[in-house]
């Protein structure tokens, strides 16, 4: 049971855009509150970037949800 090669690593899926808009926050507002550039929020929402654990926890805290409500391992990428 070794580690998967980089090309086969699981992706992190998310419901960030839905959670953010339900909270009434723009990408810029959320980015300012968690300390990243607004484009980073867009990359995460589109699945082009997986957030670090620290960033995922900060986002969940700001949106007042549990981290697993907005981020999970994408089982289809296996």
VENNORKA-V962380 format. One record per run of one state. SS is the DSSP state (hx for helix, st for strand, lp for the rest). FROM is the first residue (numbers start at 1). LEN is the number of residues. If there is no record, write none. Layout:
[[SS | FROM | LEN] [SS | FROM | LEN]]
//
This chain:
[[lp | 1 | 5] [hx | 6 | 3] [lp | 9 | 2] [st | 11 | 4] [lp | 15 | 1] [hx | 16 | 7] [lp | 23 | 4] [hx | 27 | 8] [lp | 35 | 3] [hx | 38 | 8] [lp | 46 | 7] [hx | 53 | 11] [lp | 64 | 3] [hx | 67 | 4] [st | 71 | 4] [hx | 75 | 3] [lp | 78 | 1]]
//
